[in-house]
Amino acid sequence: MSEALKRVADAAVLSASADLITLSETLHAHPETAWEEHRAAAWVGEALADAGFRVTPRYLGYETALLAEAGSGPITIGLMAEYDALPGLGHACGHNLIAAGSVGAGIALAKIADELGITVRVYGTPAEEGGGGKIELIDAGAFTDLDLAMMVHPAPVDVAEARPFAVAHSHVAYDGVSAHAGAYPDQGVNANDAFVIAQVAIGMLRQQLPEDTRVHGIQTLGGFAPNAIPERTEGRWYVRANSLEELARLEERVNRCFEAGALATGATLSITPESAPYADFRTDERALAAYRRNALARGRVFADPAVAGRMNRASTDMGNVSQLVPAIHPYIGIDSLPYGNHQKEFAAACVGGAAERAMLDAAVLMAWTAVDVVTSTPQEDAS
């Protein structure tokens, strides 16, 4: 039974391939950043409506989220369609491929939903790149009744298991007092100096941090004129660790570095979370094993661990979904080496032949994995 259903799913993706490629290319050509994905959400919703899905735009009140459903079985499979782009880099993380791949998997599973006894849901999930869109949706009640949640993320090479860092995103600002830097420097409070001191302190802190942590960020505002002491500076900083518990301890140490800048200069510090923290990932081993088998059968080749152990550490709000329901988040290669995610060259590689093959394979592999998970018996699992 399962092999016959897989053939139907494969044929469904093949039949929809031209439309899926067009969707991916359209998203790529019109990048929209977090919470601004109005056209992307509409295009994804239209593609699913055309395939017969029941589409709910503005899902749970979020303007750029959507839910599309097909089938009515008791087992619910959720597919995540991310479609936000990076500021200044466009689709340098390949979310155009994620969205099109999840649409394709949804179309394939809809064809066999009655035979499998499943309900298929495709979620349009905004603001993964720092905005915590899935966390917002979780807080509004999404995802909790899924039997399996899946998405496949483009990367330079294929990696089956996601092992992302937990991450906190913060907006950091210092407020000081402006003054003429030449005539009245003693009347100023230099907010830029506060940021410099904080960054030096963080650089020194890194010497004592575990190797499996990350602290990095940018200063987005440093002042306006060299002869005016900056009265306000701003930045965006990320802190990453292996778990939410480790993250909380590390973030406290990093925040003390920012406090040092305020203490030394007299500037006022504010640290504002940009979203709730992204959680570490809890992989469903049964679904991951099925994905591995299917990927190998499809002709995919998993990378050597020395290469693989990089992109799969990238943080994702899919980690928060995985804390609630069984989930997998494999990476699929688009042959972009030596370039990787969040580089302009990777964005360029997210269209074209290799990217199209990866996207279509991702759609088929998610469908096949769902078939295996749903049709497997406890005896088969035990073996």
MARPA-534017 format. One line per 3 residues: number of its first residue (from 1); their letters; for each residue z negated, x negated, y negated of N, C-alpha, C. Coordinates in steps of 0.001 Angstrom, whole numbers, plus 500000, padded with zeros to 6 digits. Last residue first. Example, Ala and Ser with C-alpha at 12.3 -4.5 7.8 and 13.67 -1.06 7.14 Angstrom:
2) SA) 492920/487150/502250/492860/486330/501060/492130/487100/499970; 492200/486810/505690/492200/487700/504500/492200/486800/503300
This chain:
383) SAD) 484812/488630/502904/485516/487560/503599/486056/486540/502612; 483833/490499/501157/482878/489613/501819/483573/488449/502486; 486135/491872/500427/485457/491057/499430/484529/490046/500098
380) EQP) 486711/493194/502791/487637/492166/502324/486981/491259/501321; 484518/494919/502837/484717/493948/503923/485646/492836/503504; 484867/496473/500524/483730/495538/500614/483894/494517/501707
377) TST) 488418/496346/499718/487258/496983/500340/486108/495996/500345; 490801/496750/497052/490013/495920/497968/488819/496688/498501; 492016/498311/495166/492305/498611/496573/491506/497766/497540
374) VVD) 491125/497327/492696/490913/498741/493031/491078/499001/494520; 491895/494643/492783/490488/494989/492601/490222/496419/493048; 494702/494842/493092/493873/494186/494109/492411/494587/493995
371) VAT) 495445/496206/490727/495760/496762/492050/494847/496155/493102; 494593/494357/488793/493967/495678/488862/494221/496329/490217; 496397/492303/489378/494958/492081/489546/494222/493407/489630
368) WAM) 498830/493494/488658/498575/493121/490052/497086/492917/490322; 498395/493740/485861/498616/494923/486705/498317/494613/488165; 498125/491053/485151/497017/491979/484909/497170/493230/485764
365) LVA) 500673/490152/485941/499478/489636/486606/498257/490507/486344; 502458/491479/484219/502517/491712/485657/501211/491295/486324; 501632/490381/481737/501627/491822/481962/501599/492135/483455
362) ADL) 502068/487655/482168/500715/488138/481899/500615/489635/482163; 504854/487608/482419/504016/487270/483574/502596/487792/483374; 505489/488258/479783/505862/489177/480859/505077/488888/482130
359) MAR) 504414/485976/478486/503972/487326/478127/504282/488326/479231; 505845/483873/479681/504389/483938/479796/503877/485345/479511; 508463/484488/478889/508118/484457/480318/506614/484584/480505
356) EAA) 508166/484224/476100/508539/485516/476693/508177/485568/478169; 507583/481506/475865/506593/482491/475432/506888/483859/476046; 509972/480394/476772/508730/480133/477500/507654/481147/477141
353) GGV) 511897/481505/474827/511962/481718/476265/510660/481521/477008; 510341/482811/471786/511291/482031/472575/511078/482209/474057; 507193/482347/470143/508414/483110/470358/509375/482216/471132
350) CAA) 505237/480472/470020/504842/481804/470488/505988/482811/470427; 505923/478113/468849/506149/478227/470289/505812/479600/470837; 505042/478422/466252/506490/478425/466490/506805/478614/467970
347) AFE) 502295/478151/466726/502827/479425/466236/504322/479522/466504; 502260/475470/467369/501949/476447/468416/502443/477827/468004; 502811/474366/464904/503789/474183/465974/503533/475139/467133
344) KQH) 500521/474941/463503/501753/475650/463127/502830/475497/464193; 497652/475475/465572/498567/474563/464898/499861/475317/464607; 496153/477152/467112/495758/476989/465713/496494/475834/465032
341) NGY) 496662/475583/470281/496347/476748/469463/495832/476344/468087; 498694/472572/470359/497779/473567/470875/497495/474652/469857; 501266/470312/471386/500634/471147/470374/499790/472233/471027
338) PLS) 502850/468703/473019/501474/468287/472733/500728/469167/471734; 502751/471873/474721/502234/470516/474544/503289/469606/473912; 503692/474413/475272/503689/473976/473870/503230/472541/473667
335) DIG) 504015/476247/477435/504717/474958/477403/504808/474391/475983; 502354/478371/477530/503660/478613/476913/504418/477305/476704; 500051/479525/480033/500714/478456/479303/502068/478862/478752
332) IYP) 497283/481644/479676/498602/481458/480263/499406/480499/479398; 493910/482201/480597/494866/481627/479646/496180/481369/480369; 491869/485131/481352/492616/483913/481686/493498/483457/480517
329) HIA) 489399/486780/481334/490124/486363/480126/490890/485071/480444; 487720/489626/482753/488342/488307/482863/489181/488056/481615; 484797/491610/483537/485893/491194/482659/486440/489835/483073
326) PVL) 482531/494323/483826/483280/493259/484495/484534/492905/483690; 480611/494822/480748/481391/495331/481880/482079/494158/482575; 478978/493414/478903/478752/494833/479182/479391/495302/480480
323) QSV) 479779/490880/478544/478347/491067/478766/478020/492508/479153; 482438/491164/477916/482098/490713/479272/480617/490809/479570; 482310/491790/475222/482735/492830/476164/482294/492453/477577
320) NGM) 481601/489288/474272/480651/490384/474121/481000/491548/475040; 483937/487863/474835/482691/487490/475478/481659/488599/475397; 485742/488784/473057/485843/489327/474413/484606/488931/475226
317) DTS) 485439/487271/470857/484580/488444/470935/484777/489211/472238; 485452/483788/471648/486147/485060/471561/485151/486208/471610; 485994/480215/471383/485145/481403/471327/485980/482665/471149
314) ARN) 487374/477931/473725/487459/478602/472433/486690/479920/472463; 487480/476787/476192/486179/476768/475520/486204/477490/474186; 490062/476730/477005/489238/477792/477574/487807/477767/477038
311) MRG) 491110/474462/475811/491336/475742/475170/490442/476828/475734; 489729/472513/477719/489770/472460/476265/489911/473864/475681; 490096/471893/480494/488789/472083/479903/488758/471961/478403
308) AVA) 492673/471251/481313/492282/472659/481227/491000/472869/480441; 492836/468550/481553/493595/469198/480482/493065/470601/480240; 491144/468144/483668/491006/467280/482493/491749/467836/481292
305) PDA) 492060/469943/485631/490828/470226/484881/490647/469362/483641; 495550/470656/485420/494504/469746/485851/493245/469995/485020; 496541/474129/485294/496483/472766/484780/495373/471964/485450
302) FVR) 498314/476114/487642/497125/475878/486832/496994/474397/486502; 501370/477653/487559/500694/476433/487996/499511/476188/487070; 503030/480575/488818/502302/479879/487759/501571/478669/488347
299) GRA) 504210/482058/490796/504796/480758/490476/504143/480047/489321; 503044/484274/491736/504057/484484/490705/504748/483180/490320; 501096/483234/493319/502204/483934/493975/503359/484157/493001
296) LAN) 499401/482315/491308/500059/481350/492185/501252/481992/492888; 498612/484804/490282/499311/483844/489431/500049/482805/490268; 497297/485941/492455/498521/486550/491953/499318/485596/491075
293) RRY) 495092/484254/492722/496029/484441/493823/497368/484973/493314; 493872/484600/490173/494332/483282/490640/495389/483436/491734; 493225/487346/490214/494180/486822/489229/494737/485472/489686
290) AAL) 491339/487365/492270/492588/488115/492424/493636/487606/491444; 489340/485833/491088/489967/485361/492327/491294/486076/492560; 488685/487530/488954/489250/486207/488683/489946/485655/489920
287) ARE) 487604/489716/490283/488844/489890/489535/489498/488548/489243; 485328/488431/491358/486293/489096/492237/487637/489261/491529; 483926/487489/489126/484509/486540/490072/485546/487192/490988
284) DTR) 483970/488078/485849/483903/488822/487106/484647/488010/488171; 482188/485975/483598/483415/486252/484353/483122/487081/485599; 480967/486149/480565/480469/486409/481920/481667/486866/482754
281) FDA) 480905/483942/477797/481676/484832/478666/481049/484916/480049; 478799/484190/474843/479429/483442/475920/480028/484432/476912; 479485/486260/471919/478711/485850/473087/479513/484917/473988
278) YPA) 479508/485923/468442/480302/486094/469649/479501/485531/470819; 477193/487514/466160/477628/486359/466960/478498/486761/468138; 478614/489794/463743/477608/489475/464751/478094/488293/465580
275) SEP) 480102/488192/460877/480107/489182/461948/478886/488899/462811; 479318/486637/458828/480594/487329/458680/480817/488352/459796; 476075/486323/457396/476914/486398/458601/478200/487166/458315
272) TIS) 475383/484357/454646/475679/485730/455045/476530/485722/456305; 473208/482611/452707/473960/482512/453952/474124/483923/454493; 472684/481184/449558/472784/482422/450331/473662/482167/451544
269) LTA) 470657/479249/447369/471474/479330/448579/471501/480755/449104; 470649/477932/444146/470195/479028/444999/471174/479200/446155; 469866/474528/443211/470772/475669/443338/470171/476712/444284
266) GTA) 468368/472280/443207/467842/473423/442488/468758/474627/442507; 469074/470077/444715/469760/470323/443443/469141/471414/442600; 467472/469953/447006/467748/468737/446254/468311/469016/444866
263) LAG) 467449/472600/447975/466202/471946/447566/466471/470743/446660; 470129/473015/448650/469497/473825/447613/468243/473153/447083; 470442/471116/450680/471274/471067/449488/470676/471846/448346
260) AEF) 468594/472053/452543/468371/470749/451917/469205/470612/450644; 469768/474379/453455/468579/474494/452615/468281/473180/451897; 471720/473254/455078/472126/473964/453866/470949/474130/452910
257) CRN) 470001/472255/457024/470854/471334/456270/471356/471989/454987; 468945/474578/458059/468044/473680/457323/468834/472644/456522; 471116/475566/459422/470708/476231/458181/469741/475372/457375
254) VRE) 471084/473928/461661/472178/473807/460693/471781/474437/459366; 468806/474887/462973/468864/473488/462527/469952/473287/461469; 469563/477528/463503/468380/477266/462687/468392/475839/462146
251) ELR) 471687/477131/465231/471956/477679/463900/470768/477454/462973; 470383/476259/467536/471229/475340/466790/471464/475837/465373; 469045/478601/468363/468279/477386/468056/469099/476420/467206
248) ALE) 471204/480344/468744/470162/480686/467774/469357/479451/467384; 472621/479041/470805/473217/479191/469486/472155/479476/468435; 471007/479341/473006/471186/477998/472453/471751/478070/471041
245) ELS) 471357/482146/473250/470027/481583/473066/470122/480185/472457; 474073/482462/473691/473505/483017/472466/472121/482440/472193; 475431/479332/474886/474877/480666/475084/474328/481161/473757
242) NAR) 476585/476937/474059/476960/477494/475362/476448/478909/475606; 477700/477121/470595/476848/476604/471667/477187/477362/472949; 478700/476629/467200/479017/477029/468577/478066/476360/469564
239) VYW) 479177/477773/463956/478259/477028/464822/478479/477547/466238; 481162/477622/461059/481002/478099/462432/480040/477164/463164; 481422/478589/457645/480975/477651/458666/480785/478349/459991
236) RGE) 482868/478543/454491/482777/479300/455741/482479/478302/456851; 481681/478464/451049/482308/477914/452241/482144/478848/453417; 481347/477907/447503/481341/478761/448685/482013/478034/449842
233) TRE) 479613/477480/444398/480459/476957/445466/480294/477846/446689; 479119/477705/440961/479138/478394/442250/480072/477662/443197; 479164/476053/438802/478020/476958/438892/478007/477742/440194
230) PIA) 480053/472699/438295/480293/473929/439064/479034/474782/439176; 480362/471560/435022/479537/471471/436229/479687/472781/437011; 483416/470737/433766/482434/471818/433813/481667/471720/435128
227) NPA) 485395/468910/433962/484439/468711/432873/483455/469870/432749; 487007/469721/436072/486190/468516/436243/485180/468292/435126; 486860/473172/436968/487311/472147/436017/486420/470928/436142
224) FGG) 485933/474721/439102/487185/475094/438436/487724/474017/437503; 484545/474613/442480/484494/474509/441027/485861/474773/440437; 484982/475059/445131/484202/473886/444750/484018/473723/443259
221) LTQ) 485431/477145/447829/485340/477115/446369/484452/475957/445972; 485454/476622/450518/486542/477430/449974/486542/477493/448460; 484919/474219/452826/484474/474663/451517/485645/475381/450862
218) IGH) 484629/474877/456347/485404/474474/455178/484699/474950/453918; 483298/473598/459482/483571/474587/458462/484406/474029/457335; 481235/473197/462424/482392/472856/461593/482629/473947/460577
215) VRT) 479794/472173/465317/479456/472635/463976/480603/472225/463070; 479208/472622/468779/480167/472371/467709/479613/472933/466402; 478104/471257/471920/477926/472118/470760/478976/471730/469723
212) DEP) 477945/469426/474032/478569/470727/474254/478187/471730/473169; 476454/467243/473330/477908/467125/473243/478617/468454/473433; 473652/468010/471186/474275/467901/472513/475788/467901/472389
209) LQQ) 473000/466079/468199/473339/467337/468849/473895/467091/470249; 472546/463870/466684/471480/464287/467581/471781/465601/468301; 474737/463574/465069/474369/462440/465931/473341/462851/466978
206) RLM) 474799/465833/463485/475682/465786/464652/475343/464629/465592; 473199/465257/461292/472646/466052/462382/473490/465939/463643; 474999/463958/459610/473934/463185/460247/473337/463939/461428
203) GIA) 476580/466174/458906/477191/465014/459541/476157/464139/460231; 474652/467736/457647/475233/468213/458902/475905/467064/459646; 474214/466125/455390/473108/466384/456317/473635/466873/457666
200) VQA) 476727/466300/454180/476228/464991/454635/475115/465195/455660; 476718/469030/453603/477703/468496/454540/477310/467115/455038; 474588/469182/451758/474529/469921/453027/475502/469344/454043
197) IVF) 475599/467620/449667/474375/467201/450365/474275/467901/451720; 477788/469201/448915/477998/467837/449402/476784/467366/450196; 476534/471523/448026/477385/471592/449210/477627/470200/449788
194) ADN) 475182/470519/445800/474414/471131/446887/475233/471179/448163; 477297/469755/444186/476446/468712/444764/475625/469268/445925; 478137/472301/443434/478986/471495/444316/478195/470365/444949
191) ANV) 476199/473201/441716/476318/473866/443017/477201/473080/443970; 474176/471681/439593/475472/471458/440211/475529/472058/441618; 473078/472864/436719/472628/472790/438119/473891/472798/438962
188) GQD) 472869/471456/433377/473543/472089/434501/472777/471968/435804; 471789/470014/431378/471550/471444/431325/472171/472193/432517; 472607/467446/431594/471227/467713/431972/470894/469203/431957
185) PYA) 475173/467362/430521/475025/467402/431984/473620/467769/432430; 476544/467912/427995/475232/468467/428329/474979/468479/429840; 478956/466395/427771/478051/466546/426643/476646/466975/427049
182) GAH) 480227/466312/430309/480112/465123/429476/479035/465238/428426; 480087/468817/431488/479710/467661/432305/479558/466394/431485; 478613/471629/430235/479628/470613/429937/479220/469309/430631
179) ASV) 477563/473814/432899/477316/473095/431651/478456/472110/431440; 476307/476394/435049/477414/475649/434462/476984/474971/433163; 474067/476354/437670/474212/476643/436242/475334/475779/435698
176) GDY) 474477/477785/440916/473797/476878/440016/473952/477328/438570; 474554/478987/444140/474665/479353/442735/473823/478398/441899; 476340/478623/447140/475311/478094/446252/475605/478577/444840
173) AVH) 477028/480145/450295/477266/480038/448851/476064/479421/448161; 478706/480764/453311/477653/480005/452646/477997/479890/451166; 479224/482903/455956/479659/482579/454600/478475/481942/453886
170) SHA) 479505/482179/459441/478699/482432/458246/479460/482092/456971; 479519/482962/462808/480368/482742/461645/479569/483090/460397; 478587/481618/465907/478151/482355/464722/479062/481970/463566
167) VAF) 479421/481800/469379/479673/481279/468035/479100/482216/466987; 479544/480527/472702/479027/481522/471767/479170/480945/470364; 482536/479099/474050/481259/478956/473365/480844/480293/472749
164) PRA) 484152/480238/477094/484047/480047/475643/482619/479802/475169; 485662/479908/479537/484287/479422/479382/483994/479203/477901; 487894/481601/481629/487419/481394/480263/485966/480939/480293
161) EAV) 489947/480465/484223/488614/480928/483840/488303/480600/482386; 492631/479526/484484/492226/480842/484976/490937/481334/484346; 495143/478279/482502/493749/478075/482888/493205/479434/483306
158) DVP) 498234/476797/481733/497530/477870/482425/496126/477433/482818; 498649/475438/478379/498780/475388/479835/498014/476549/480442; 498392/476184/475670/499411/475207/476059/499699/475210/477555
155) APH) 498106/479802/475716/497539/478472/475539/498634/477461/475877; 497490/483330/475387/498379/482168/475451/497650/480868/475114; 495378/485314/477434/495536/484626/476151/496510/483462/476286
152) VMM) 494978/488505/478665/495462/487161/478981/495887/486509/477678; 492311/490757/479487/493355/490315/478579/493771/488920/479024; 490359/493449/480813/491209/492265/480966/492018/492011/479699
149) ALD) 487697/495065/482476/488354/494777/481200/489125/493476/481344; 486762/497582/484704/487300/496238/484560/487986/496141/483214; 485492/499935/484271/485235/499273/485549/485788/497861/485565
146) LDT) 483968/501019/481231/485089/500386/481933/484623/499812/483268; 482105/502150/479572/482354/502815/480853/483518/502201/481625; 482008/500687/477189/480847/500645/478088/481101/501277/479452
143) FAG) 484079/500723/475244/484154/499817/476393/483095/500025/477473; 482399/501790/472200/483572/501501/473019/483209/500656/474241; 480395/502353/470324/480387/503031/471612/481540/502738/472538
140) ADI) 480053/500886/468067/480463/502277/467869/480604/503038/469181; 479538/498413/469079/478447/499080/468363/478757/500553/468112; 482120/497868/470037/480997/498040/470973/479864/498804/470297
137) LEI) 483457/497553/467603/483811/498673/468473/482721/498934/469508; 482222/495214/466697/482123/496439/465896/482426/497660/466769; 483125/493550/468711/481682/493784/468568/481440/495042/467744
134) KGG) 485838/493482/468255/485361/494107/469497/483858/494392/469428; 485904/492112/465740/486349/493488/465882/485831/494180/467126; 485038/489704/464459/484210/490385/465449/484592/491829/465679
131) GGE) 486375/488048/462708/485858/489316/462203/485021/490107/463180; 487438/485748/463843/486302/485609/462950/485699/486916/462491; 489858/486982/465073/489774/485666/464436/488670/485640/463375
128) EAP) 489855/489643/465766/489225/488686/466688/488992/487353/466014; 490775/492046/464361/489806/491087/463810/489095/490248/464857; 491199/494936/466555/491448/494103/465378/490436/492981/465240
125) TGY) 492563/496035/469391/491289/495465/468934/491529/494529/467757; 493667/498710/471036/494070/497841/469941/492820/497337/469263; 493391/499129/474475/492665/499132/473205/493365/498205/472218
122) VRV) 494502/501137/476949/494883/499971/476155/494194/500115/474809; 493450/502351/480028/493217/502337/478588/493719/501027/477997; 494028/504380/482756/494415/503142/482075/494143/503301/480592
119) TIG) 492311/505536/485508/492649/505813/484121/492921/504472/483454; 493336/505755/488959/492761/505071/487807/493115/505801/486511; 494431/505984/491559/493261/506754/491165/492562/506156/489965
116) LED) 496761/504874/492432/495561/504032/492441/494293/504826/492159; 498534/506982/492086/498381/506399/493427/497102/505561/493523; 498278/507357/489308/497892/508422/490229/497649/507883/491635
113) AIK) 499207/504893/488252/497839/505351/488010/497401/506414/489009; 501605/503647/488210/500953/503762/489520/499537/504319/489402; 502407/503637/485608/503379/504069/486627/502715/504338/487976
110) ALA) 500292/502489/484289/500508/503922/484123/501452/504467/485186; 500660/499812/484864/499589/500529/485553/499732/502032/485401; 502858/499241/483144/502955/499048/484595/501902/499849/485337
107) IGA) 501767/499800/480623/502935/500545/481093/503062/500450/482614; 499727/497841/480575/499406/499257/480515/500540/500121/481031; 501228/495514/480605/500345/495796/481731/499961/497269/481759
104) GVS) 502496/495833/478071/503268/495778/479311/502434/496076/480533; 500265/495716/476372/501098/496915/476387/501906/496968/477688; 499498/493096/476960/498611/494196/477342/499340/495531/477320
101) GAA) 501720/491692/475914/501370/491588/477324/500469/492719/477790; 501596/492353/473191/502748/492790/473980/502443/492723/475471; 499096/491129/472536/499331/492559/472331/500472/493054/473213
98) ILN) 499553/488434/473215/498453/489187/473835/498723/490681/473740; 501660/487773/471534/501886/487789/472978/500787/488551/473708; 500386/487897/469073/501566/488734/469302/501875/488853/470791
95) HGC) 498502/485933/469245/498060/487303/469472/499223/488283/469577; 498777/483124/469052/499580/483888/469999/499149/485311/470236; 497681/481562/467224/496889/481729/468440/497568/482687/469406
92) AHG) 499361/481606/465111/499134/480299/465731/498140/480371/466873; 500780/483579/463507/500349/483793/464892/500242/482460/465642; 499718/482155/460395/500415/483201/461141/499877/483334/462559
89) LGP) 498385/480396/458805/499032/479858/460007/499806/480905/460789; 497110/481677/456684/497878/480471/456419/498649/479914/457592; 494808/483193/458819/495194/482950/457426/495937/481626/457286
86) LAD) 496160/484323/461916/495298/483380/461208/495737/483232/459755; 496358/487806/462948/496883/486450/462769/495874/485606/462001; 495669/490320/465432/495456/489711/464118/495949/488265/464123
83) YEA) 495879/491590/467870/497103/491411/467093/496858/490840/465709; 494970/492296/471263/494655/491663/469978/495950/491466/469205; 494415/494571/473461/495576/494129/472688/495089/493597/471344
80) MLG) 492974/494736/476609/492740/494443/475192/494006/493912/474538; 492523/497298/478906/493363/496162/478527/493246/495963/477021; 490523/498706/481438/490735/498489/480012/491513/497213/479753
77) ITI) 490414/501170/483868/490840/499798/483591/491135/499683/482105; 488314/503193/485697/488902/502978/484377/489161/501489/484149; 488410/505581/488215/488250/504149/487925/488997/503843/486639
74) PGS) 489160/508266/488466/487749/507949/488210/487476/506483/487902; 492263/509095/486682/491450/508757/487840/490038/508350/487478; 494265/509782/484958/493006/510536/484867/492078/510242/486037
71) GAE) 496868/508402/482788/496190/508649/484045/494870/509375/483831; 496326/506639/479728/497238/507248/480690/496486/507403/482003; 495657/506004/476257/495223/506317/477620/496349/506932/478435
68) ALL) 494781/503929/473578/495874/504622/474268/495478/504798/475728; 493263/503469/470504/493041/503660/471926/494230/504421/472481; 492959/501105/467791/493565/502253/468455/493121/502287/469911
65) ATE) 492242/499895/464457/491975/499953/465903/492701/501157/466491; 492408/499927/461743/493404/499139/462470/493071/498999/463950; 490329/501595/460832/491698/501856/460413/492727/501125/461260
62) YGL) 487893/503045/462770/488405/501754/462295/489906/501863/462060; 487026/505391/463928/486927/505256/462482/487426/503949/461920; 487613/505304/466592/486202/505245/466203/486016/504989/464715
59) YRP) 490896/504384/465813/489908/504617/466866/488499/504355/466357; 493337/504835/464502/492078/504745/463748/490888/505033/464673; 494992/506848/467059/494949/505830/466006/493592/505872/465293
56) TVR) 495264/507407/470306/494320/507757/469245/494335/506644/468200; 497715/508532/472535/497315/507510/471575/496388/508095/470514; 498567/508710/475734/497865/509531/474745/497221/508569/473749
53) FGA) 501744/507361/476737/500293/507278/476583/499800/508293/475556; 504510/507222/476983/503815/508383/477516/502307/508348/477412; 505832/505247/475716/505687/505103/477167/504871/506230/477784
50) DAL) 505554/505930/473087/506890/506064/473674/506844/505959/475194; 502897/505170/472791/503246/506593/472746/504613/506833/473369; 503216/502386/472880/502475/503061/473948/502754/504562/473956
47) AEG) 504693/501925/470560/505208/501465/471851/504515/502189/472999; 502945/502976/468617/504243/503604/468849/504822/503201/470209; 500801/501144/468783/500597/502544/469108/501900/503269/469404
44) VWA) 502096/498828/467877/501543/498870/469236/501339/500322/469667; 502717/499668/465262/503781/499291/466195/503307/499331/467639; 500159/500153/464167/501149/501234/464254/502228/500910/465265
41) AAR) 498978/497635/464313/498378/498747/465050/499373/499887/465212; 500751/496246/462578/500618/495859/463987/500046/496998/464813; 500312/497490/460124/501614/497614/460770/501522/497280/462252
38) HEE) 497565/496784/459769/498009/498181/459718/499354/498361/460422; 495550/494702/459890/496657/494798/460851/497229/496224/460920; 493371/493802/458522/494529/494190/457720/495743/494492/458597
35) WAT) 491367/492783/460062/491116/494083/459435/492261/494554/458549; 492711/489538/459842/491658/490419/460337/491415/491618/459430; 496249/489502/458881/494952/488909/459191/493913/489993/459497
32) EPH) 499491/489679/460202/498465/490337/459387/497102/489817/459827; 502893/488663/460360/501476/488415/460661/500554/489117/459671; 505653/489354/461302/504909/490058/460254/503406/489873/460491
29) AHL) 506719/488023/463431/507423/487896/462153/506663/488535/460996; 505064/488817/465521/505089/487410/465117/505694/487245/463727; 505733/491510/465774/504378/491132/465379/504348/489707/464844
26) TES) 508395/491132/466638/508109/491855/465393/506715/491519/464883; 508060/489811/469067/508766/489139/467969/508486/489816/466632; 506714/491805/470549/506109/490501/470318/506750/489793/469128
23) LTI) 508674/493856/470540/507346/494077/469960/506680/492751/469621; 510743/492550/471935/510955/492979/470551/509623/493216/469851; 509492/492281/474409/509879/491079/473662/510101/491429/472193
20) LDA) 509257/494988/475086/508056/494164/474944/508356/492900/474153; 511947/495760/475274/511099/496366/474244/509834/495541/474021; 512706/494189/477483/513393/494038/476194/512547/494605/475061
17) SAS) 510950/495097/479557/510877/493730/479017/511548/493573/477662; 510772/497405/480993/510307/497457/479597/510434/496123/478881; 511647/496605/483493/512386/497652/482796/512027/497700/481311
14) LVA) 509643/494751/484148/511026/494309/483983/511839/495332/483190; 507468/496486/484362/507465/495456/483314/508885/494966/483066; 508341/497971/486584/508072/498650/485320/508064/497657/484157
11) ADA) 508504/496089/488604/509733/496728/488140/509528/497417/486797; 505775/495535/488903/506701/494473/488509/507975/495070/487933; 504878/498035/489822/504384/497484/488561/505318/496410/488028
8) VRK) 506224/498197/492274/506483/499199/491239/506040/498674/489872; 505061/496049/493570/506506/496035/493321/506878/497052/492240; 502424/496906/493735/502740/495731/492918/504230/495665/492609
5) LAE) 502707/498985/495543/502317/499287/494173/502616/498116/493242; 503334/497493/497822/504305/498459/497296/503985/498805/495849; 500967/496100/498146/502203/495365/497867/503280/496293/497320
2) SM) 499118/498143/498704/498982/497360/497474/500266/496620/497138; 500000/499180/501214/500000/500000/500000/500000/499148/498739
